Amino acid sequence: MKNLFTLCFAFLLVGILSAQTDEEKAASTVNVNTIKSHIYFLADDLLEGREAGTRGNKIAASYLSSELRRNGALPVPGTDSYYQKFDLVQTGAPKFLELTLNGVAYPLLASFTMPAMEQSGEAIFLGYGTEADFKGKDVKDKMVVVLGGNAPGQDPGQMFRSSREKVELAKTMGAKGLVELVQFDEGLWTRIQHYMGSRTEVKNPNDASENVETPHVWVNTKTNNPGFEKGKMLSYNLKSDGQTKTTLHTQNVVAIMEGSDPQLKNEYVIYSAHYDHVGIGQPNAEGDSIYNGARDNAIGVTAVLSMAENLGKYPTKRSALFILFTGEEKGLLGSEYYADHPMIPLDQVSYCFNTDGGGYNDTSLATIIGLERTSAQSLIEKGASTFGLKAIGDPAPEQGLFDRSDNVSFAKKGIPAPTYSTGFSSFNDEIFKYYHQASDEADSLDYGYLLKFYQGYVLSGRLIANTQEKLFWNAGDKYEEAGKALYENSNK
């Protein structure tokens, strides 16, 4: 009788659990204390801003793998570790950099690329350095000098994007290098120097060659009128001790949970976020130099851990692939590395549900970058609204946010991939008060709002993983053709 009672109780328990709705399951595993535990740990000074390749980044990775293990997630079959390890090469800023144009010294300098050199010669001024400005000009063996951006009044992001085109034009036409004249106030220039002073790339273990780098410098002139005539020659002198090269060891954190459906478990939903931040930087007025990254992106990491805890108790039909990326702050390097070296075949991934928390200024919203671009829109809207939040799409399409977070590494491969973010309706002072600032601390967050945010994320993730529908890009999306190519042999 005792054994019979135990068996009946077990069947009753299974019946109760299976009768729970996805809404009830999502609500039951997300609580404020767990949320705080994750965020306060990840944003602690001990981790020193979690910059890729640092001790703090490795401590964070250890914590994440431990939490995934605790909730029943396993290493990918065929591996014995939660880590996908790879190396980065970090290029450091020169210790000195000197430039004169027509004998006038320009002291406010920052370099994208700069070999050790002492060089003098002819330069040519080409206005904004558009393709039309270069056309018909003899720039071979000359330094090209241009204005930053493509038109007056552009922001740094627009200037950065146009820089890449200009330097490629200069290289193709045999120029010795590119000097761009920009105008920024002191505070913004200091931040720009911080990011330009070094760059990081994934190390290619098979590439032993030494690339000859073309000098590429930004010069803060503090004036909109440098006094140069377009197409005319200048003299220049450029000196530098060159940039340094350092190898950094880092890792993505990757784990899986098997789905419950005999067929759908062969498909995976990625739940992802980047766990790195920008490390230690300029001290603020209070002398704090550790950029803890509570919003960016301890918030996103906690969403993924919340999903893992939920699925550990209530599996979905599709399997789960949890990926915590390193190197996002250095140019989406961790997600790009995974997408190029997948541990699960990409055509088995039905959806990528990324999350990134750069900041928020409206606690009635969940902002989903790419909401309207995939057939999961209604599922995500339902997930958010069930817990009192309104899901909105990209409020600032001119910023190109979809292509600036880890989701794009998977979108380029064809996988439907939005980014679920905390609520913002515009970029204002409330966002920039914390974005990449030492003030982005765990105790500055609204945890009542985050409770609803995480419950909405978990429910949305469950609905995506349980739907019978084959989720895909909406017709006409720029990544639709990549998706068709990826899934052409898998009945997608």
Order of alpha helices (4+ residues) and beta strands (2+ residues): alpha-alpha-alpha-alpha-beta-beta-beta-beta-beta-alpha-beta-alpha-beta-alpha-beta-beta-beta-beta-beta-beta-beta-alpha-beta-alpha-beta-beta-alpha-beta-alpha-beta-alpha-alpha-alpha
